[in-house]
Amino acid sequence: MSTCKLIQRRCYDLLSHKYSLLIIVIAFTCIFIGVIHFGEVWLAWSKEKYEAVFHSFNDNILGISFQKKLCQHVPIDVVYTWVNGSDPIFIDNLNRYVSIMDVNAAASRFSDKDELRYSLRSLEMYAPWIRHVYIVTNGQIPSWLDMDNSRVTLVTHDDIFIDKNDLPTFSSPAIESHIHRISGLSEKFIYFNDDVMLGAEVWPEDFITHAQGQKVYLAWWVPDCSDVCPWAWVKDGACDPSCNTTLCEFDGGDCDPLPLITDSDVVEDESDYPYKFLRDTNQRNFEAEQLLNSLITQSSNFPIANTVNSMLLRVLQSKKNNTELNKKENKNLKRNIKNKNVNKNENKTQYLIKNETLFNSMEIRKKFISKLLKENKLENFTATERRRQFKRFLNDDIINIVHVNNSIKSHKLKYADQWKRKSRQLDTYAESLLYVNRIYNAAYKFERRRVPAHMPHLLDKLIINDMQKKFDFEFKKTSSHKVRSAEDMQFAFSYFYFLVSEKRQLTASEIFDSFDTDKSQTWSDREIRTLLSRMHSLPLDYGLVVNFESIITNCSQKVKIENTPLPPPGERYLDSTLPIVSRELIIKCPSIVDKLQTKFGEKMRYKHEIVKAGKNEIFEMLTSNISMTVQILDEIRREPKKFICLNDDMDPNRRSENEIVRALLNDFYRSLYPIKSRFELPSQYRNRFSYRHELYEWRASRTKARNLLLTLVGLLIILTVYHLFHHQIKRILRIRTLPHLLV
């Protein structure tokens, strides 16, 4: 008992010391920090010891974590573009800034059939791993959207457009070129059109994998450059004068300034714009210019060859679709051939040349030209005005067709309708595809390209920035368009072919390291054999091996190597005469570097995988045909694909049928996605405001009113407390004064 009393007294003495409290605080702080450090060490030790149990990414033969390679590419956000085409303010702005005659400003392009609502439902059903949803609008708010949901953000064009002079815009390519500028958007995001739905479970691996990179879903071929020249003929190694036009990029460079003898067959091509025309070989383009001058001036002094006259007649017949004149020419041609007893083995082109007198007479030519000018109401125009009108009438494709067929092997004239010009019915979307295709042919190599499938697209902000930096002028031009234009950088097509086409140059050092498989900093005989087998066709010629080794030997004698690494044993065969092949030696040997750069100098900049579309997605154009619409919707019901896109192609003049089609479409969506998503308001509620700025103004006013109310309530509480306890407060605050002492 005395011992306890003694300890107690000592503790009291210690606590009564001047600095005792400070010492106690320091002691407890050190103990706390020690416990924390011990816990961290214990956790690290436990994690290393029981890694396979605690973390499945480390359960492998190397015992290291592969979490960065095995995990999904998350977070991933979704971006929608949406517009309510029935909004009166939107319609007024559209009529104010866009000509009513512009087909791209048709009201059907902006009609809203509640697709966004059902697309969000499908997103919640089949892709719940999405982090956040951004909806890009011109400020409009869907009436059913819950604006208080923290997982959805409404973004306006003002938030993302750099140049505000481009606004307002009604062009989807212009808007799409800025969606990557959304504040807070994930590095990789998925872009949805509001008419795209999900029909089955979707995961990031449907868009991108670590092993193969970005998946690029490609559907049909880009539309042909003209209706008489499919892309299969362009840059096929043979000159096709019907393709030797500006639109067809002068046959991809196949045509020589001199006439070439070619033979072309019918091309069966899978395309949205299939053509089955036969190519025809022609002479030079200057004959067409002379031909045009003769039409304009009605002059007889131009030295146009007789063959050009005959081709003029045939082309003008095809352009005007004059079947009667065509029959007459064929009849006269057969009669002349029969009268002259032409040999059966003579060329068909020679038949034409021998019978050019049909159109060679000066009087007949003048009558024909006068009739042509009269039909086109150009007889009172000046020569300059006629030239301009005929340049528009006989475009670049027609002018280049007016040439002579001098191919002996050609068998195309047996197709009577091969020169019939059909009106080229391409919409603005197809024209923009051709526009981007020409730009990419100039920037990269010439190739046939397919159109990306109509489905959600995974996009990378860094890649978009690189693409727009390289094609800055073209994207600025796209951004300035008010509605869709034939000179738009069609976004998905531009993005994916930039991703596919971009390459980076490998240095000689990088190429050396790629073949240095044992990481010894030197090339062994086995590694050199592997290099040569990839550089040359097999079987590998012994002379190529000897030549390559002799180049290395010669370089080693001429080049001074400062640091020569020591190769591991077994680098050389017993009969090898090669020196130590180090990285420095290869880099300082120009002939070897040239060979390596030629074969391995380029590498794809972005990892990707081409996937042929059709298995996981379905794209249908809904028309005003009710029975066809029912059939399409039932087929989708029977076998839903991962990605469903139903586009509007209804005839605006068939209003009653369109109403039924819209009802069928709404019923179809409700059958697939009946459960409301958390992005929707309860059915009895609707958004009070149609535009975001109205909502923000109301919220600001509500905040001000709330702050004012809270201030008044606070003042009221303070006054109440003061009146209840003012006597006690005065007593506490009273200042006691001592009386003065009288001396």
C-alpha angles and dihedrals in degrees: 000000000000090000092056091048090051092052091046092053092049090051090051090050091050093048091048090057118109097243100029095107092052091050092051092050091050092048094051091046092054091048091050093049090047092053091050093050092046090051092051092050091047092050092048091049091048092048093052093044096046099028095131090053098044100036125031093195089071096049097104142105093270096046093226131120120265094178094124091055100037099044123088124260095263147195096047124171130197126230123199129188114210140168135179104224094187094063110116093218090052091049092050092051091047092052091045098052103028131055113250089226093062108108089208089064094059114136092234090068091064102036116131118217096174092264092140092059092054094040089058089049090053090048092054091046100046107019108036090150090078110116103206141356123223120191115199114205139150086258098291120136122211108241093231099044118115102228091187092064107113091210096063129063128188112219124192129208089249089062095058109026113096096197107051090193087075090067137132096042132173095185118110093202089055092051094044091055089065105039093098088066093070109129113248094012116149119253090248117037139166119239117213130187109218091244093059118098136183116237101180141015113305127193134181088260088069087067108027140007133188093234100048102018125214115010111226113200110203125187128173129000123271109264114271118266092242138358092253097044123054119197090249088073095049115096093357093134095261128091112246109185092196085063094043092102138110094254091051091045093243094297091305091290095305095119117088120206087250121070113265130206108235138164122207132186133207112284118217103201133177104229144129086241103041119186129190100186124136121234120239127206116235144181128245127317097239090074089064091053090051089048091053092050091053091052092050102044099029086223123158096201098083111106096230114166120242089243090059090054091056093046089048090056093048095047094046089049090054093045093051092035089229102172094173094059090045092056090048093053093048091049093051091045092054092046093052092046091051094048093051094045093229116202113253092231094060118112119261089231089058088055089058094046092051092052100045090115087084089078100017098089113106094222094049090048092051092047091050094048092046090051091049092050091048093050090053093042093239101122093102095046124103121248091258093050091047090052091052093047094047091046086059093043097044099041128191093280095053095045093055092049093062098091141105125276103227098163113120092198095048114121099173100107090073086075101082096196099046094108097045106122113218119200108262106238105190121151123223091264092058092045091052089052090055090047093055090042091058092048092050092046088058094044096042134016121301113264144147111262135199128218118251113252120261098255140100112301127212108222133189119217093213092053091047090052091050091048095049091045090056095044097033098144094048094050093046088053090050091049091055095057116106094204135008113305137191087239096057122127094238098224107218093040091048094046099048096043090048088053091047097042104041114104135178129215117247119216122230088250092056091048090049091052092049091061095039092090096166092051091230093136088241136081117244124207089258092053091049089052090053090049093052093046089058094044098051138038119264139284087055112231115232090223091062091054092049092047093050093048091048091053090053091048093050091048092051090056094050101037123073111223115204102190116028113186119221109250119223118252115278096034092123133050116239092254095041119127096185121123122228103299102212130171091254091054093052093046092051093049106085097190092055092044091053091052092048094047092048093053105028104015097108128060131177107265095210123038111236145157125216113225122187108232124231105074102077103021139056127199121188134173111221114217132185090265103112098195092049091049091051090051093050093048093048091051090054090047091053095051114012115198125213092254123037123186122178114184128197115245098150124146107249091210093063097069100159093052091045092056090054091048091051090050090050090049092050091049089050092053092047091051092054098036109027098148118086116239125229087250091071131083119237111279093253093057133075131183111267094213129052097200132050096230089057090052092048092049090051091048091050091050090047091051092050092048091048092049091048091049092049090050092052092046090050092051090048092052091048092050092047093051091047093052092047096048104023093118092054091044092052090049091052093046095043113121113223114217123198117227117247113260115237114227 
